[in-house]
Amino acid sequence: MSANMRVQTGKGTIPWMTVLAVWSVSAVVSLPGLAISPILGDLNKVFPHATDLEIQMLSSLPSVLIIPLCCWQAVCL
């Protein structure tokens, strides 16, 4: 692919680098849910003294942490 290749959208064209950046952010945002989903049913066993609220907070933590990482990636590009 040459550096000046562009992708046609409904609003005009965008560079391939933009398409790659949007795709990578979309992929990274979905990964935390995939990482924690196998253990979701066992969190009460792993943390027996945790309240339901703490378990909910623990299960949402990876998704919350990914937001600053995506912002950091955007700054670095």
C-alpha positions in Angstrom: 0.0 0.0 0.0 1.3 3.4 -0.8 1.3 6.2 1.7 -1.3 8.2 -0.2 -4.0 5.5 -0.5 -7.4 6.5 0.8 -10.6 4.8 1.7 -13.9 6.0 0.3 -16.5 6.7 3.0 -20.0 8.2 2.9 -18.5 11.6 3.8 -15.5 11.6 1.6 -12.2 9.8 1.8 -9.9 9.0 4.8 -6.3 7.8 4.8 -5.4 4.2 5.6 -3.7 5.3 8.7 -6.9 6.6 10.1 -8.7 3.4 9.2 -6.0 1.4 11.0 -6.2 3.7 14.1 -10.0 3.4 14.4 -9.8 -0.4 13.9 -7.1 -0.8 16.5 -8.9 1.3 19.1 -12.1 -0.7 18.4 -10.2 -4.0 18.9 -8.4 -2.9 22.0 -11.7 -1.7 23.6 -13.3 -5.1 23.1 -10.3 -7.1 24.5 -10.8 -6.5 28.2 -14.3 -8.1 28.1 -12.9 -11.2 26.4 -10.1 -11.4 28.9 -12.3 -11.4 32.0 -15.3 -13.3 30.7 -14.1 -16.8 31.5 -13.8 -16.0 35.2 -16.9 -13.9 35.7 -18.9 -16.7 37.2 -16.1 -17.6 39.7 -15.4 -14.1 41.1 -17.5 -14.7 44.1 -15.4 -17.9 44.8 -12.1 -16.1 44.2 -13.1 -13.2 46.4 -15.5 -14.7 49.0 -15.7 -11.6 51.2 -16.3 -9.1 48.5 -19.7 -7.4 48.2 -21.7 -7.5 45.0 -20.8 -3.9 44.3 -17.1 -4.8 44.6 -17.5 -7.7 42.2 -19.2 -5.4 39.7 -16.5 -2.9 40.0 -13.8 -5.5 39.6 -15.5 -6.8 36.4 -15.7 -3.3 34.9 -12.2 -2.3 35.8 -10.4 -3.6 32.6 -12.8 -1.6 30.4 -12.3 1.5 32.5 -8.6 1.1 32.4 -8.5 0.8 28.6 -9.9 4.3 28.1 -6.6 6.1 29.3 -4.6 3.6 27.2 -6.6 4.5 24.1 -6.1 8.2 24.8 -2.4 7.6 25.2 -2.3 5.8 21.9 -4.0 8.7 20.2 -1.4 11.1 21.6 1.4 8.9 20.5 0.1 8.7 16.9 
